[in-house]
């Protein structure tokens, strides 16, 4: 009778040990994979930041080129506008003379 009780206790202790070992193995595997996942996540985040930086630099270069070209176009347009009306804000005297001339011409026509 004592041998049956001892055998039953031994078997149940063995089953408990196996369950604890399986649980410990799962916990160890999760802890082992966790740093790898964190490293992988950090690497992906770093790659994403580098891609964003490269994209922003490309957009900045495009904007810089647009600004340069708009300045070149403005300079070319200003050089071609030799017969255009003077700007009232930057050239007030010339603008006033031009308007006086136009008013005088309009009076002469009427």
MOURSUL-V41911 format. One record per helix or strand of 2 or more residues. SS is the DSSP state (alpha for helix, beta for strand). FROM is the first residue (numbers start at 0). TO is the last residue. Records with the same first field share a line. If there is no record, write none. Layout:
SS: FROM-TO, FROM-TO
This chain:
alpha: 1-79, 91-108
